[in-house]
Amino acid sequence: MTDTAAPSAVARTTSSTAPSTAEPTHKEIVEVLVGLLSALFVAILSTTIVSTALPTIIADLDGTQTQYTWVVTASLLAMTVTSPIWSKFSDLYNKKLLVQLAIGIFVLGSLAAGAVQDVPQLLAARALQGLGMGGLIALTQSIIASIIPPRQRGRYSGYMAGVMAVATVSGPLLGGVIVDSLGWRWCFWVAVPFAVAGLAMLQKFLHVETIRREVRIDVLGALSITAAAALPLVWVSFAGTSFAWWSRETAYFWVGTLLALAAAVVVERRHPDALVPPRIIVDKMTMLSIAGSLAVGVAQFGASVFLSQYFQVARGHTPTEAGLLMLPLIVGNLVGATGSGQYITRTGRWKGVMVLGGVLLSGGLLLMGTVSHTSPLWHLSAYMVVMGLGTGALMQNLVLVVQNTVDVTDVGAASGVVTFFRSLGGTIGVAALGAVLASSVSDRIASALGTSGGAGSTGSTLDLSGLPAPVVETIRAAYADSTAEIFLIAGLVALVTLVAVSLMPVTELRTTIRKTEPEPEQGRAVEDALV
């Protein structure tokens, strides 16, 4: 299907078979970004909007603390394991059709999530949402990299990081308002009209090239990478509850993980169109960005999930109040993302900003680890601003420096590698920290009430309405102190990000979309599909 509108400068730039002087204007890029970022906003929002609603949802559907964590983990897991597949497809197929497909899948998942009747149905619907989210995140980065040179990309990546940051931490606020006014099911349905609006914008304004070449689908690579990422997440959710941490079942999970990882390495090294090209992975910048992205993912997703639970369960606030208390994190993320993007575009210097981001991220999380059930809330608010500034300064810039090392034909795979590990960090972080939280809460309650097991199960329901006041206070204190413990762990993990960005070699951001311009003979072989 061909649009009737005249091709924009974006189209002219990408369809030229020789070096072109026609650069897309700011207005034309913004027209594309409005559609991309509106869909991306609701996709990220869907991950965190449920955080303030989760205590209500789990209580309504008779769920447990483990299921509480998995409502978030299910979507993150699906997003994580499919993002490199979407990214690779973006290098092989038409990016516009792929992003429209991703939006459609996300809309179906959102409609289904709002209509569920039990937790297993909700987990399945959240996984479908995650499938669409993986495509939206991967394709948004790939499309931006296909139409904007790296030096100018810092400005627009800042917009994207700002949108992702605001969506991540404003979700709890919006979710609280919706739960208190419309009911928790609307936390899923509210995303649908915005996603459809983004779809319409992209249909009208997005024009991007597809370089025709033979397609070899890396099916075995996709399966082995999916298994290697999924098995540890399933293990960490059930270890310590369904079976012991050190047990035969644990050995089965980790042997399976190592076998899947070994298979992925063998397949990716031999496949002509590898899902994760080894030449990208072995690059020093990419390896350091991967290490840095793991901790950023833990901070990005873990903060919104567990802070919201802290404000509601530990401090007794309503969902709306919990969302409002997350505003300092929103401000920090937004300022860090947009400010760092503007600075990089104007100066071309990026390393100092990212090192500062690593300091703020780890420092903010470590400070949050000092909060107890008696700490003034303004202390936590100040620490949230610090952590938010760090997350915003790092999130998209870790992708940017890797995109700068590859040509436009590999930009999807390169973006997908970093996104994959950031999402993996977030998924593992939420699952692992959730398991630590559940175990710590159970132990603290049992110790305070002089019981074993029963108290822990009392707290695991998250429904405190029918419990005696002294028991409620004990449970609140246990959740508060245990939440500080998991933020301390996250802060220690974030030190890895600081070390990684400090070791990154300083490189100049190029001012062209392509790493090397094609020769005239090569240019004639490039076919553009402006859909």
C-alpha positions in Angstrom: 0.0 0.0 0.0 1.5 3.4 -1.0 0.6 6.6 0.7 -0.9 9.4 -1.5 1.1 12.0 0.4 4.3 13.3 -1.3 7.4 11.7 0.0 8.9 13.8 2.8 12.6 14.7 3.2 12.9 11.6 5.3 11.9 9.5 2.4 14.2 11.4 0.0 17.1 10.9 2.3 16.7 7.2 2.7 15.8 6.5 -0.9 18.8 8.1 -2.5 21.2 5.6 -4.1 24.1 8.1 -3.8 25.2 10.4 -1.0 22.5 12.9 -0.6 22.5 16.4 0.8 18.8 16.4 1.5 18.6 16.1 5.3 15.2 15.5 7.0 13.9 18.7 8.7 13.2 18.8 12.3 9.4 19.1 11.5 9.5 16.0 9.4 11.4 14.0 12.0 9.0 15.1 14.7 6.0 14.0 12.6 7.4 10.5 12.6 8.4 10.6 16.2 4.9 11.6 17.3 3.6 8.3 16.0 6.5 6.2 17.2 6.7 7.7 20.6 3.0 7.7 21.3 2.9 4.0 20.7 6.1 3.5 22.6 4.7 5.5 25.5 1.7 3.4 26.1 3.7 0.2 25.6 6.2 1.2 28.4 3.3 2.6 30.4 1.5 -0.7 30.3 4.5 -2.2 32.2 4.3 0.2 35.1 0.7 1.4 35.1 -0.2 -1.9 36.8 2.3 -1.4 39.7 -0.1 0.7 41.8 -3.0 -1.5 40.7 -1.2 -4.8 41.5 -2.2 -5.0 45.2 -5.8 -4.5 44.2 -5.6 -6.9 41.2 -3.9 -9.7 43.2 -6.3 -9.3 46.1 -9.3 -9.3 43.6 -8.0 -12.4 41.8 -6.9 -14.2 44.9 -3.2 -14.2 43.9 0.0 -14.4 45.9 3.3 -12.4 46.3 5.0 -14.7 43.7 2.1 -14.1 41.2 2.4 -10.4 42.1 5.9 -10.3 40.7 5.1 -12.5 37.7 2.3 -10.1 36.4 5.2 -7.7 35.7 7.7 -10.4 34.8 5.5 -12.1 32.2 5.4 -9.0 30.0 9.1 -8.2 30.6 10.1 -11.7 29.7 8.2 -11.7 26.5 9.5 -8.3 25.6 13.1 -9.4 26.4 13.3 -12.6 24.5 11.5 -11.2 21.4 13.3 -7.8 21.1 16.4 -9.2 19.3 14.1 -11.1 16.9 12.2 -7.9 16.1 15.5 -6.0 15.7 16.9 -8.5 13.3 13.7 -8.5 11.3 13.9 -4.7 11.0 17.2 -5.1 9.1 15.6 -7.6 6.8 12.0 -6.5 6.2 10.0 -3.3 5.9 10.2 -1.5 9.2 6.9 0.3 8.8 4.9 -2.9 8.4 6.7 -4.5 11.4 6.0 -1.6 13.7 2.4 -1.6 12.7 2.2 -5.3 13.4 3.8 -4.8 16.8 1.2 -2.1 17.7 -1.6 -4.5 16.6 -0.3 -7.3 18.8 0.0 -4.9 21.8 -3.6 -3.7 21.4 -4.9 -7.3 21.3 -2.9 -8.1 24.5 -4.3 -5.0 26.2 -7.9 -5.8 25.4 -7.4 -9.3 26.7 -5.7 -8.2 29.9 -8.6 -6.1 30.9 -11.1 -8.9 30.5 -9.3 -11.7 32.5 -11.0 -13.6 35.3 -8.0 -15.2 37.0 -4.2 -14.8 37.4 -3.1 -17.4 34.8 -5.3 -15.6 32.2 -3.7 -12.3 33.2 -0.2 -13.7 32.8 -1.0 -15.0 29.3 -2.4 -11.6 28.3 0.6 -9.8 29.7 2.9 -12.0 27.7 1.0 -11.0 24.5 1.4 -7.4 25.5 5.1 -8.0 26.0 5.4 -9.5 22.5 4.1 -6.3 21.1 6.2 -4.2 23.4 9.4 -5.9 22.3 8.6 -5.0 18.7 7.8 -1.4 19.5 11.0 -0.7 21.6 13.3 -2.4 19.1 11.7 -0.9 16.0 11.5 2.6 17.4 15.2 2.6 17.9 15.9 1.0 14.5 13.7 3.5 12.7 15.2 6.5 14.4 18.7 5.3 13.6 17.7 4.8 10.0 16.7 8.4 9.4 18.9 10.5 11.8 22.8 10.7 12.0 24.3 9.7 15.3 25.5 13.3 16.1 21.9 14.6 15.7 20.4 11.5 17.2 21.4 12.5 20.7 18.7 15.2 20.6 16.0 12.8 19.4 17.2 9.9 21.5 16.8 12.3 24.5 13.2 12.7 23.5 12.8 8.9 23.3 14.5 8.4 26.6 12.4 11.1 28.2 9.2 9.4 26.9 10.4 6.0 28.2 11.4 7.5 31.5 8.1 9.4 32.0 6.1 6.4 30.9 8.0 4.1 33.3 7.5 6.2 36.4 4.3 8.1 35.6 2.5 4.7 35.1 2.0 4.3 38.9 0.4 7.8 39.2 -2.0 7.2 36.3 -2.6 3.6 37.5 -3.5 4.9 41.0 -6.0 7.4 39.6 -7.6 4.8 37.3 -7.9 2.2 40.1 -9.6 4.7 42.4 -11.9 6.1 39.8 -12.6 3.5 37.1 -11.4 0.2 38.3 -8.2 -1.8 37.6 -9.3 -3.2 34.3 -9.1 0.2 32.7 -5.4 0.2 33.5 -5.1 -2.0 30.4 -7.8 -0.6 28.2 -6.7 3.0 28.5 -3.7 2.3 26.3 -5.7 1.1 23.3 -6.8 4.5 21.8 -3.3 6.0 22.2 -1.8 3.0 20.4 -4.3 3.2 17.6 -3.6 7.0 17.2 0.1 6.2 16.9 -0.7 3.6 14.3 -2.6 6.3 12.2 0.3 8.8 12.5 2.8 6.2 11.3 0.7 5.3 8.4 0.6 8.9 7.2 4.1 10.1 7.9 6.6 7.2 8.2 8.6 6.6 5.0 11.7 4.4 5.4 13.8 2.3 3.1 14.0 -1.5 2.9 17.3 -2.8 1.4 16.3 -5.9 -0.5 18.5 -8.9 0.1 18.2 -12.6 0.7 16.6 -13.4 4.0 17.7 -16.3 6.1 15.7 -16.6 9.3 17.8 -17.7 12.3 15.2 -20.0 13.9 17.5 -22.0 16.0 19.2 -18.9 17.3 15.9 -17.4 18.3 14.9 -20.6 20.2 18.2 -21.0 22.0 18.4 -17.4 23.0 14.8 -17.5 24.3 15.5 -20.6 26.3 18.7 -19.2 27.8 16.9 -16.0 28.9 13.7 -17.7 30.1 15.0 -20.5 32.2 16.8 -18.5 34.9 13.8 -16.2 35.3 11.5 -19.2 35.9 14.0 -20.7 38.3 14.4 -17.5 40.4 10.6 -17.2 40.8 10.1 -20.7 42.2 13.4 -21.4 44.0 13.0 -21.0 47.8 9.2 -21.7 47.6 8.4 -24.7 45.3 11.9 -26.2 45.9 15.1 -25.3 47.7 17.6 -22.8 46.3 20.2 -25.6 46.3 18.4 -28.7 45.0 18.1 -31.1 42.1 15.5 -28.8 40.4 17.9 -25.9 40.6 20.5 -28.0 38.9 18.1 -29.0 36.1 17.3 -25.3 35.4 20.9 -24.2 35.3 22.1 -27.1 33.2 19.3 -26.3 30.7 20.4 -22.7 30.7 24.1 -23.5 30.0 23.1 -25.9 27.2 20.8 -23.3 25.6 23.6 -20.7 25.9 26.1 -23.0 24.4 23.8 -23.8 21.5 23.1 -20.0 21.0 26.9 -19.3 20.7 27.4 -22.2 18.2 24.4 -21.2 16.1 25.1 -17.5 16.0 28.8 -18.1 15.0 27.8 -20.2 12.1 24.6 -18.7 10.8 25.0 -16.3 7.8 22.3 -13.9 9.1 22.7 -14.4 12.9 20.1 -13.0 15.2 22.9 -11.5 17.3 25.9 -11.0 14.9 29.1 -12.0 16.7 31.0 -9.0 15.0 28.7 -6.7 17.0 28.9 -8.5 20.3 32.8 -8.7 20.3 33.1 -4.9 19.9 34.5 -3.4 23.1 31.9 -0.6 23.1 29.0 -3.1 22.7 30.3 -5.4 25.5 30.6 -2.4 27.9 27.2 -1.1 26.9 25.7 -4.5 27.6 27.2 -4.6 31.1 26.0 -1.1 31.8 22.5 -1.8 30.5 21.9 -4.7 32.9 21.9 -2.5 35.9 19.9 0.3 34.2 17.2 -2.3 33.5 17.1 -3.3 37.1 16.7 0.4 38.1 14.2 1.3 35.4 11.7 -1.5 36.0 12.4 -2.5 39.6 12.0 1.0 41.0 8.5 1.6 39.8 7.3 -1.9 40.8 8.7 -2.0 44.3 8.4 1.7 45.2 4.7 1.6 44.5 4.3 -1.5 46.7 6.3 0.3 49.4 4.1 3.3 49.4 0.8 1.3 49.5 1.6 -1.8 51.5 4.4 -0.5 53.8 3.2 3.1 54.3 -0.6 2.6 53.9 -1.2 5.1 51.0 -3.9 4.8 48.4 -3.0 3.9 44.8 -3.4 7.6 43.8 -1.3 8.8 46.6 1.4 6.2 45.8 1.4 7.5 42.2 1.8 11.1 43.3 4.7 10.1 45.6 6.5 8.8 42.5 6.6 12.3 40.9 10.2 13.0 42.1 11.3 9.9 40.1 9.5 11.2 37.0 11.1 14.6 37.3 14.6 13.1 37.7 14.2 10.8 34.7 12.8 13.5 32.4 15.5 16.0 33.3 18.3 13.4 33.0 17.1 12.1 29.6 16.3 15.4 27.8 19.2 17.3 29.3 21.8 14.7 28.4 20.4 14.3 24.9 20.6 18.1 24.3 24.1 18.3 25.7 25.4 15.5 23.5 23.9 17.0 20.4 25.3 20.4 21.0 28.8 19.4 22.1 29.3 15.9 20.6 30.7 14.8 24.0 29.0 11.9 25.7 31.3 10.1 28.1 31.3 12.6 30.9 27.5 12.7 30.9 27.3 8.9 31.1 29.9 8.6 33.9 27.9 11.2 35.9 24.8 9.2 35.2 26.5 6.1 36.6 27.4 7.9 39.8 23.9 9.3 40.3 22.3 5.9 39.5 24.3 3.9 42.0 24.4 6.7 44.6 20.6 7.1 44.4 19.9 3.4 44.8 22.4 3.0 47.7 20.8 6.0 49.5 17.3 4.4 48.9 18.7 1.3 50.6 19.0 3.3 53.9 15.3 4.0 54.2 13.3 2.2 56.9 9.6 2.2 57.9 10.3 5.2 60.2 12.2 7.4 57.6 10.6 10.7 56.5 9.2 10.4 53.0 11.0 13.5 51.9 14.3 11.6 52.3 13.1 8.9 49.9 11.9 11.6 47.5 15.3 13.3 47.3 17.0 9.9 46.7 14.5 9.1 43.9 15.4 12.3 42.1 19.1 11.4 42.2 18.4 7.9 40.9 16.1 9.2 38.2 18.7 11.7 36.9 21.1 8.8 36.6 18.7 6.5 34.8 17.7 9.2 32.3 21.3 10.1 31.5 22.2 6.5 30.7 19.2 4.7 29.2 19.2 5.7 25.6 22.8 6.9 25.4 24.0 3.4 26.0 22.2 2.5 22.8 23.4 5.6 21.0 27.2 4.8 21.5 26.7 1.3 20.1 24.6 2.5 17.1 27.5 4.8 16.3 29.8 1.8 15.7 27.8 0.1 13.0 26.3 0.9 9.6 22.6 1.5 9.0 22.2 -2.0 7.7 23.1 -3.5 11.1 21.6 -0.8 13.3 18.5 -2.9 14.2 20.6 -5.8 15.4 23.0 -3.5 17.3 20.1 -1.6 19.0 18.4 -4.9 19.8 21.5 -6.3 21.5 21.6 -3.4 24.0 17.9 -3.3 24.4 17.8 -7.1 25.0 20.2 -6.9 27.9 18.6 -3.9 29.4 15.3 -5.7 29.3 16.9 -8.8 30.6 18.4 -6.9 33.5 15.0 -5.5 34.3 13.3 -8.9 34.0 15.9 -10.7 36.1 15.9 -7.7 38.5 12.2 -7.7 39.1 12.1 -11.5 39.4 15.1 -11.9 41.6 14.4 -8.8 43.8 10.8 -9.9 44.1 11.9 -13.3 45.3 14.3 -11.7 47.9 11.5 -9.4 49.0 9.0 -12.2 49.5 11.5 -14.3 51.5 12.6 -11.3 53.6 9.1 -10.2 54.4 8.1 -13.7 55.4 11.2 -14.0 57.7 10.6 -10.6 59.3 7.0 -11.3 60.0 7.6 -14.7 61.4 10.4 -13.3 63.6 8.1 -10.4 64.9 5.1 -12.6 65.5 7.0 -15.6 66.8 5.7 -18.0 64.1 7.1 -19.9 61.2 5.5 -19.9 57.8 2.1 -18.9 58.8 2.9 -15.2 59.2 4.7 -15.2 56.0 1.7 -16.5 54.2 -0.4 -13.9 55.9 1.7 -11.2 54.4 1.9 -12.8 51.0 -1.7 -12.2 50.2 -1.3 -8.4 50.2 -4.9 -8.1 51.4 -4.6 -6.5 54.9 -8.1 -5.3 55.3 -9.3 -8.1 57.5 -6.2 -8.5 59.8 -5.9 -7.1 63.4 -4.2 -3.8 63.7 -1.0 -5.1 65.4 -0.5 -7.7 62.7 -1.0 -5.0 60.0 1.6 -2.8 61.5 4.0 -5.7 61.7 3.5 -6.5 58.0 3.9 -2.9 57.0 7.2 -2.6 58.9 8.4 -5.9 57.3 7.6 -4.7 53.8 9.3 -1.3 54.4 12.6 -2.7 55.8 12.7 -5.5 53.2 12.2 -3.0 50.3 15.2 -1.0 51.5 17.2 -4.2 51.5 16.5 -4.9 47.8 17.3 -1.3 46.8 20.7 -1.7 48.5 21.2 -4.8 46.4 20.2 -2.9 43.2 22.7 -0.1 44.2 25.6 -2.6 44.4 24.6 -3.9 40.9 24.5 -0.4 39.6 28.2 0.0 40.4 28.8 -2.3 37.4 27.3 0.3 35.2 29.6 3.0 36.6 32.6 0.8 35.9 31.4 -0.1 32.4 30.9 3.5 31.2 34.2 4.6 32.8 36.0 2.0 30.7 34.3 3.0 27.4 36.7 4.4 24.7 36.0 7.9 23.7 34.7 8.0 20.1 33.4 10.8 17.9 29.7 10.7 16.9 29.5 10.7 13.2 27.3 13.2 11.3 26.1 10.8 8.6 23.4 8.1 8.7 25.6 5.6 7.0 28.9 4.6 8.4 30.3 4.5 4.9 28.5 5.9 1.9 27.8 3.3 -0.8 29.7 3.3 -4.1 27.6 4.2 -7.2 27.6 0.5 -8.3 26.4 -0.6 -4.9 23.9 2.2 -4.8 22.2 1.0 -7.9 21.6 -2.4 -6.2 19.7 -0.8 -3.4 15.9 -0.9 -3.8 13.7 1.4 -1.7 10.2 0.4 -0.6 8.4 3.6 0.6 5.3 2.0 2.1 
